[in-house]
Amino acid sequence: MKISLKLLLSTIVVMALALGFSGFYFVNYVFETSLAREVGQAADESSILTFAFETAALNVPARYHVLPDSTVEEIASNLERGGHSTNRLIRIANEQKEVLHTSDGFDVDMRLLQQTQPDTKTYRVIETSNGYYVHTCAAIDSLGRILYLETMKDVSDVFTERAMGFSLYRKVTLAMLLLGTGIMHLIASLLTKPIRLLTKATRRMAEGDYAYRARQVSNDELGQLTCDFNNMANALEENIDKLEEENEAKEEFMGAFAHELKTPLTAIIGYADMLRTHKLDEEKSFLSANYIYTEGKRLEAMSFRLLDIIVAKKDEAELGEVRTAEIFEYLQKMFLEENRGMKFEFIYDDDTVWVEVNLIKTVLVNLIDNACKASETGSTVTVRGRRLDAGYRFEVEDEGIGIPVEEQRKITKAFYMVDKSRARSKNGAGLGLALCEEILKIHHSELTIQSEQGKGSCIGFTLEGST
């Protein structure tokens, strides 16, 4: 069952109960008030008739020491005809509660008469075939006799009004329920509209439309829920896009990896087969073996780089305080003693950094190695280190081929090479910067690239200084 229907039915039930109880209480209150008023009037009329009977009895000639039954009947007849132009309904009984006079239409049992004592007045409300009456009974002490006067006052109009009141209130209640149902249906639709919109958005997203968002139509709790849902959808869409990009990157990685393996392995297998099946002269044998050696070294370097990347992604660096002079002395010893046909300049401020020294050395060696591969023989590669307010800045600058702007964001991907022919000729596989990127993530840093095609590149990163 829809929540709007539940809300509507709940409201109708509450309205019906509230209107029913309040209507019953109101109509019954009016009825009881009117009936009490009629009972009071009946009691007053009974007292008046009693007084009138006693007064009439005093006017009886003195020769009667005891009021005779005939005189009682005569007085009763006069009382019955007197006042308001209509006959009263009365009944008079003697001391033994035997009826002496009864009005036409006074057709009730003797129960109230039997219950009435000489010093009491009683009444009851009864229903007869002619309607509802207030039946009263009072004792009269007149000329030595105790008589009992009963009266009946018609109160059928009070009961008729109660019935009409209940009937009218039922109609009003029904009309109010119908009107309330229409109004609550509208209110329930408005209140549950955000839920319907959220349901639609959830269904659309389940069907794969991750860009769809629920429309916020209120500023209450449901509006906040819609806002939170849209924020969740944004995060979900970002994660899905990220997963798709990662999946695409993995596919590209596997394709590039397969390609990088295929070329050298084909050459190695070909030259090895030639050495195995043909008798070559010394020069051709040397060239074949040299090519096999060169391609094998390239595969070896690629394997080690891939292993380093995998380890860097899973490892957590044990950072420590290191002097930058130690790092630069290591680089100078490595590259100045190695004859690469390049000019190297090392310019640095001596300071301390908070790093895992072997990993940072690996980053700098890869950057310098890439600078050498991108530069012509005799070019200058400059390695700088300078103190900044935000930490310590390392930079490697070359005079090589440069990196096009549209390719600068791709060079940290595994197997990506700006100039594939140049990289392969120098045993490159496009893994150096990918490894640098992973190592710098551990150090909460990243590579920054400044490059102009044909004029060279400057690649650097900033590390936290020691506090």
N, C-alpha and C positions, 0 to 999 in steps of 0.2 A: 504494500500500500504506500502511495506517495506521501511524503511528509506534509504536503499542502492539504491533502485529504484528511490525514490524521489531525492536523491543526483545526481544520474546518469542523470535523465531527466532534472533536473535544469541545470546541467553543459552543456548538449547538447543544450538546448535552448539558454543559454548564449553564447556558442561557435558559434551557427548558426547565432545569431544576430550580434555578433562581426565580424565574418568572412564576413557576408553579407554586412553590412554597410561599413566595411573597404575595401572590394573588389569593391563595387560600387564606393566608393570615389576614389580609386586608378585608376581603369580603366577609370572612367569619367575624372579624372584629366589628364591622359595621352591623352585621346581623345581631351579634350578642348585645351591642349597645342599644339597638332598636328594641330588641326583645326585653331587655332590662327596663327600658323606659315604659314599655307596654305593661310589664308586670307591675311596675310601680303605680302606673295609672289604675290598673285593676285593683291593686291593694287600696289605693285612695278611694276608689269608687265603692269598694266593699265597706270601708270605714264610714263613708258618707251614708250609704244605705243602712248600715247598722245604726248610725245616729238618727237617721230619719225614722227608722222603725221604732226606736226607743221613744222618740218624740211623739210619734203617732200613738203609741201605747199609753203615754201619759194623758192624752186627750180623751181616753176611753172614759165613759161615765163612772162615777165613784161607786156605783152599786156593785161593780165587779171587783171582788178582791183578788181574783185570779183571772188572768187573761184567757178568755175562752178560745177554743180552736177556731170558731167561726170568725171571731175578730181578727185572729192571726191571719186567716186566709184573706179577709177583706183588706187588711193593711198590706199584705203581700201583693194583692192584685193592684192596689193603688201605686205601690212602688214599681211594679212591673211596667205600668203604663206611663209613669212619669219621666219627663226629661228627654231631650234630644229627639223627640218625635218618633222614636222607634221603641219597640218593646225590649225591655231588658230580659235577660235569661237569668231567673233566680229560682231557688228552691229552698223551702223552709221545712225544718224537721223539729220534732219535739224533744223532750228530755230523753226519751228512749231511742232517739234518732230514727223515729218513724216519720215519713214524709207527710207533711200537712198540705203543702202547696208546691206545685211544679209548673214552670212555664212551658209552653209548647216549644219543643226543640231542645229542651234540657234533657238530653239522653246520654247520661254518663253513669258509671257505676258508683257504688256507695263507699269506695275505698277511702277517699279523702275525708268523707264525713266520719267514718269509723276512727280515723286517726286523730281527729280534732278533739281536744279536751276543752272544758269550759273556760280555761284561762289562756288559750292559745289561738293563734290565727295561722292557717296553713294555705298553701297554694301549690299548684302544679300546672305544667303545660302539657296539654293532651292533644291527640289527633283523633278527630272523628270523621265520619263519612262526609260531613259538611265542611271540614277544614280544621284549622288549628285554633285552640282556645286557651286562655288563662283561666284555670278553675280555682276559685278561692273559697275558703270556708272560715267563718268566724262565729263565735258564741255570743248570744244576746241575753243579758240579764234584765228581764222586764216583768214587773208586777209579780215577782216571786217565781217566775218561770225561767228556765234556761232553754233557750231556743237556738237553733243553728241555721245561719243564713249562708247559702252558697250562691255564688255568682259565676257566670261564664262570659268572658270578654273575647270577642273574635280577633285573633291576631294573624289570620291567614295572609294578610298583606305583607307582614314581615317575612314570612317564609317564602312568599312569592317573589319578593324583592331579592331575597338571598339566591333563589334559583336563577332569577334573571341576572344577578350579579355574577354568579359562576358562569353562566352561559356567555355573557358579554366578555368576561375576562378570558374565557377559553378562545373566543374569537380574536380578542386583542393579542393574546399570547401567540396564537397561530400566525397572525399577521406580523408580529414582532419577530417571530422565528424565521419567517420567510424573508423579511427585510434584512434581519441579521445574517441570514445565510448568504444572501447576495453580497452584503457589505464584507463579511468575513471571507467570502471566496475571493473578492478583490484584494483584500488585505493579505490573505494567505499567498495569493499569486505574487504580490509585490514583495512580501517577506522572503519567499522561497526562490525568487528570480535569480539571486546570486548563486544558489545551489544548482539550479538548472544550468546556468552558464558554466559553472565549474564542472558539472557532469558532462556537458558538451565538449568542454576543453579537454577533459580527461579521455573521452572517447576519441577525439581527434588525435591526441598524442599517442593513444594506444594503436591507432591506425598508421602511425609513422609520421604524422605532421607535427614535428617537434617545434616548429616556429609559431604554431598557433598559441594565442594567449586568451585567457578569460577576461571579459570586459568587466571592469569594476563599476558597479552601479550604486554603491552606498559607502558610507564612511563609518559604519558600525563594525561589530565583530565579524560579520560575514564579509564586509568590505575588506577588513584586514586579512581575513582568511584568503580572499581572492588575491590580494597583493602578495601574501606569502606564497601562495600557489604559483603565481607568475614568477616570483624570484626563484622558487624551486625549479620551475620549468627552464628558466634562463640557465641555472647552474647545470641542469640535466643536459640541455642542448650544448652547452660549452663542453661538458664531459664527453658527450657523444662525438662532437666535432674533433675533440682531442683524440679520442680513441680511433676515429676514422683516419686522422692524420698519422697517428702512430702505426695503424695497420698499413696505411699506404707507404709510410717510411720503411716498415719491415719488408713489404713487398719489393720496394726499390732496393733495399739493402740486399735481399736475397738475389735479385736480378743482377745487381752490380757485383756481388760476391761470386756468383756463378760465372759472370763474364770475366772477372779478374783471374779466376782459376783456369778458365778454359784456354785463354791465350797462351800463358806460359806452359801449361801442361801439354798442350798440343805441340808446341815447339820442342819441349823436353822429350816427349815420346817420339816425335819425328826424328830428332837428331840421335837419340839413343838407339832407335831402330836402325838408322843408317850406319852407326858405328857397329851395331851387332851383326848386320847382314852384308855389309860391304867392306872391302879392304881399301881403306883410304890412305892417301899419302899423309905425311907427317903434318903438313900445314892444314889440310882439311880436317884431319883428326883433332888438331889443336883448336881450330875455330869451332868445331862441333862441341867439343868438350867444354870450351869456354862459354859458349852460349848456354849449354846445359847448366853450368855453374852459375852464370849470371841470373838466369831465370829462377834457378833453385834458391839463390840468395834472396831474390825478390819475394818468392813465396814464403821463405823463412821469416823475412822482415814483416810481411803482411800477417803471418800467423801470430808472431809475438805482439804486434800492435793490437790485433783483435783480442788476444788474451789480456793485454793491459787494459783495454776498454771494459771488458767484462768484469775484471777485478775492480777497476775504478768505480763501476756502477754499484757494486755490491759492498765495497769496503767503506770504512769510516776512518778518516785520517786521524792519526795521533799527533795533534798540533803541539808545537813547542817553540820556544823563543830562539831565533836564529839571526846571526848577523848577515847583512846583505853582502858584506865584503867576502864572506866565505863562499857564497853562491857565485859571485862574479869571478873569484879566483879559480873556481872549478871550471867555469865556462872558458876563461882565457886559456887555461891549461889544455882543455880539450880541443878547442878550435884553432888556437894559434900554433899548436904543435902538429896538428893534422894539416897536411898540404892539400887544400881544396882549390887553390888558385884564386882565392878571394882575399879582400882586405877587410879586417875586422877592427872595429873601434868599440871600446868598452868605457862608458862614461857613467859614473854612479856616485850617489851620496851614501856614505856609510851609515847604516841605521840598523835597527832590529825589527824583524817581522815575526808574526805568529803563524807558523806554517808547519807542514810536514815536508821537510827539506828535500827528500829524495823525489817526491812527486812534483814539487815546483821545479826542481832541476830538469825533470822529464819534460815539463811544459816548455821551458826555455830552450832546451835542446831541440825539441820539435819545431818551435818557431824559427830558430836560427837555421835549422836544416831546411825548412820550407823556403826561407829567404834565399838560401844558397841555390836551391833548385829553381827558383823563379828568376835568378839573376844570371847575367852573362859572366864569364870568367874575367877576373880583374875588377869586378864591381865591389863597392863597399857595402858592408853590412854593419850597421851601428846598433849596439845594445846599450840601452840607457836604464838607469835606475835613479829615481828622484823622490825626495820626501814631499808629501802633500799633507794638508790639514786632515784629509779624510783617510790617510794611510800611506802606503808606499806604492809607487807606480813603476811597473816594468814595461819597457817598449822595445820592440825589435823592428828596425827600419831597413828597407832594402831599396835598390835602384832597378828593380826587375820589371817584369811585364805588367804588373798591376792587376787589379781585379775589377771587372765591370760592376757597376752599381747593382744591377739586377741579379748578380750572382753572389754578392757579398753575404747575404743571409743563408746561402746554401752551403758555403764552404766548410761548415762544421759538421755536415752530414758525412757518415761513413762512405768511403769510396768516391766522394765527389772531388773532381779535379778540374781546375779552370782550364789548364792546357794538358790534356791527357797524354799527348805524344811526348811532351817535355818531361812529364812526371814519370812515365814508364821508362823513358831512356835513362832515368837516374834512380831506377828501382823504387819509384813511388807508387803507392796504392791509394792515396787519398784518405788515410786513416789518422794522420798526425794531429790535425786540428780537432777531429772528433774525440780523440783521447784527451787533448788539452781541455776541451769543453767539459768533459766528465770530471776531470781532476779539479778544475776551478769551481765546479758546483759544490764539491766537498768543502772548498775553502770560501764558499758564499761569495764568489766573484764570477766574472764572465769576460769573454774576449770582446774588445772593441776594435773596430777596423776602420782605418782611414786609408783610402787608396785612390789613385788616379791612373787610369789605364795608360801604359807606356812610360810612366814616370816612377813607378814603385809603390810600395805599401808600407804602412806602419801599423803593426798589430800589437796591442798591449792589454794589460789588466792591472787592477789595483787590489792590493792585499791589506788586511788590517795591520796597523802598526802595533808594536808591543806597548802595553800600558805601563 
